[in-house]
Amino acid sequence: MTNNKNEKEKFYGIKINDDIPKLDKVNKYRNKVQLRFFGKAFLIKRKDDEVEKIPLDNYSELEYEGDYEIEFINEKNEVFNIQIRIRRAFLFLILFFISALLAFMLCFNPISDNGIIQKYFGFIDFSLLSVDLDKEEKNTYVFDVNFKNISSTSEEISLPNTMKAESVAKNKIAPGVQGEFSIIISTKNSTVDMKYSINFENITNEKPNNLLFKIKGQEKEYKSLQELEKELIGKAKKHSETEIIIEWYWPYEIENDKGTQDIIDTSDGKKLESYRFKINVNGEEVIK
């Protein structure tokens, strides 16, 4: 004989608050829930005939009261549909108690000197019934910034200090040198998603003409930090870490209508030594 309980509790790749969610009924919770899974998960939003699928990260949390539909695809490519309902039970009990108390008062004469209502009021400490609704909804905003090849945002940054080892083999600043630095945004301890923007300040004018910038993993090149910072805007999801790697390089023998620019590159070698700037990283809550 098959054990139905074991079948229902068989792990298929996802847990909600460390429990295996049921597929044949709505999974009900009184507080926020956390999803842990192996595979892919999507939050399904339906409006009329349109269906929107929002990707969810591992350890994502659902914290607001309401009904949720989750589509989960495990590592075996099996698809599961999970229904979740979050209800704030404490607030419901308070409202139920107040309603019952009002109904009770209507059944008796509250003006009576020795009435039941007066005795009942004398017994209850109403200070215990105060509910701080805002407290339940308070979020934690944590936006930390760290760097690689950069000591601090409060100090000036010099590109020669971020050069790769192969670029400084001859200890010479010239065409062919390259380097990179990283900006690391951490929202691991934040309970909300954060928007970020990165700006470069106090930029000197001593940039070599042919020096280029790139965001690692992308093909587009930028001729200045002012152009680059327009692309450094994004969203850092809660409980995550985002690393943005900025690559810079000085190509060999760039040509134009007048031929190679070796003469320009030679004169620009000294400019790179004095090319400095500051980095400013801003973060703010994502308003849903």
N, C-alpha and C positions, 0 to 999 in steps of 0.2 A: 504493500500500500504506500502511495506517494505521500510524503510529508508536505502539505500545502504551505505550512508556515515557513519551512526552509526554502521553498520555491519562491515565495514572495520576498524573502529577505536575501535572496541570492544577489551578490554584488555584480552589477553590470557596468560599473565604471564611474559612478557619481555618488556623492554623499552630500546631504544637507544637514548641517550641524552634527556631523559624524553619524547620521542615520541614513540608511538606504531608503530613498523615497519610493513610495508606492505608485504604481502606474495605473491602478484601477480605481483610484479615488483621489479627492483633493487632499493635499498634505497641509494640515493646518498648524499654524504657529502663533504664539502670543507676542513674540518679539522679533527682532531682525534675524535673518538667517544668513549663513555663509555657505557658498558652494565650493566643493572640492571635487575635481574630476580629472579623468585621464581621457583626453579627446578634445572635442569642441562643443561649446555650449552657446546658445543664442537666446536672447530675450525676444519673445514674439509679441508684437503689437499689431492688433487688428483694428481697422477702421473702414467700415463699409465693406467693399470687396478688396481692399488693399491690405497687404501683409508686409510689415517691416520686420526684418531680422537684425537685431543688434548684437554683435559679438560680445561675449563675456570672458573676462580673464579668470584664470584659476584663483580661488580665494575671493571672488567677487561677493559683495554683500547686498542683500535686499532688505532695506530698513524701514520703508514706508508702508503704512497700512494699505491693504488692497489685495487684488487678485493678480497673479502672475502666471504666465505660460512660458515654459522653458522647453526648447528643442535641444536634445542632447544627442551627439553622435560619438560613439565610443571608438576605441582604437581598432575594433573589428569592423568599423563602418556600419554598425547597427544604429538605427535611429529610434529614439524614445521621446515621447511627449509627456511632460511632467507639469501638473497643476499645483500651484502654491497659493495659500491664502494666509495673510498676516492680519491679525486682529489684536488691538490693544485691550486685553482683558481687564486690566486694573481700572481703566477709565469707565468701562462698561459696568463694573461692579459698583463703582461710586454712584453713577447715574441711577442704577437700579435701586440702591439703598436710599437715595434721596427721594425717588419716586414712591417707594414703599412708605417712607416716613411721612410724606405729604398725604398719602392716602389714609394712613393711620390717624393723622391729625383731624381729618375731615369726619372721622367716625366718633369723635369725642368732643367735649366742650373744653377748649384750651384755657378758658377764663376761670375755670373752677380752681378754688384755692388749693385743694388737695387732689386735684385731678391727676389722672394717669400721665397726661402729657407733661405736666410740670415735674413729676417724679422722673419721668423718662429723660427729660432734658437735663436734669440734675446729675444723671448718671453718665451721660455721654460727654466726652471731651471732643468738641467739634474742631479743635485745633489739629487733631489727627486726620481730619478729612480734607485738609487743604492739599491741593494737587498742583504741582508745578509742571504744567503741560509743556512749557518751553524747555524744561530741563531734559525731557525725553528726546527732544529733537535737536539738542545741541550737538554740534559737530566739532571735530578736532582738525585744525588746519596746520599741517606741518609741511614746510617747503624748505628743504635743505639744499645747498649748492656746494659742490666740491669740484676740484680741478685736477687734471694731470698736466704736468709740465708748466703749471702756473701755481705760484705760491699763494696769492691772495688777490681778490678784486680791488683791494685798496692800494695795491702797488702797480706801478707801470709795468707793462708786459713788453718784452723785446723779442722779436721773432728769432734772432740768432740763438737765443737761449732754448728754443724749442726745435732746433735742427736735428735731423736724424743723424746717426753716427756715420753713415756712408757719405753724408754731405760735408762732413768736417774732417775727412781723412787727411786732407792737405792743409787744414786750418785756414781755409780761404773762402771768403764770401764772394761768390761769382755765379754766373749762369750755371744751372745744374743743381743748385742747392735746393733742399726741400725740408719740410718739417710738418708737425701737427701738434695740436693741443686739444684737450677734451674738456667739455663742460658737462658735469654730472648733476642731474636734478633728481633728488630723492623725495618721494611722497610715501615712503614705506609706513610711516606712522600717521598718515593723514586718513581721515574717514571720508573725505570728499575728493573728487577730481579737481585738478588745478590747471589753470591756463598759465603759460609762461611766454615771455618775450625777452630777447637778448639784444642788448644795444652796446655799441662800442663808443667810448667817450675819450675826449682829450687826444684825438688822433693827430699825430704829427703829419706834416706835409712831405716828409722825406721818404715816400714809397718809391721803389724802383718801378719804372714805367711798365715793365713786362711781368711783374709779380702778379700771380693769379691765386685765387682762393676757391675751394670746393668744400661742400659738405660730404663727408665720406659716405659712399654708397649711392651718390647721385652723380650725374654726368655734367650738369650745368656748371660753368665756370663764372667767377665774378672778378671784376677788375679792381674792386675796392671793398673795404669793410662796410661802407655805407650801402652798397648794393647787397652785400651778403646779409646784413641784419634784417632786411625786409623779409627774408625767407625763414628767419629764426623765430618763428611764432608757432606755438602748438599747444597740445594738451597732454599733461602728465596724469595718467590714471592713478587713483588711490592705491596704496600698498604696492607701489612699483618704483623702478629706478630707470631713468632715461639718460643715456649717454650720447652727447652730440660731439662728434669728432670733426674739427675743422682742419682741413689739409691746406697747405700753401706750398707753392713751388715756383721756381724761376727757370723757365724752359731755356734750352740751348738755342742760340741763333734764330730767333724769331725773324721772319722776313716780312717786308712791306714793299711798297712801290719803289723804294730807294735801295732795295737790297737788304742784306743782313744788318742787324742792329748791334753788332759787337761793340761799336764805339759808344752807343748809348748804354749798353750793359756795363761796360767798363766804368763809365762815370757814375752809374747807379750803384756800384758795389759799396761805396761809402754811405749811400742813403739807407741801405738796409740796416747798417749798424746803428743808425739813429732813429729808426722807425719804431715808435712806441705808441701804446694805447692802453686804455682801461676797459674792463668788461663789466657790464651792469646787467644782472639777471633779475627780472621782476616776476612775481607770481601772484595770482588771485584766484578766488573760488570760481568754479564753473557753475553758473546759474542755470538750473534746470527749468 
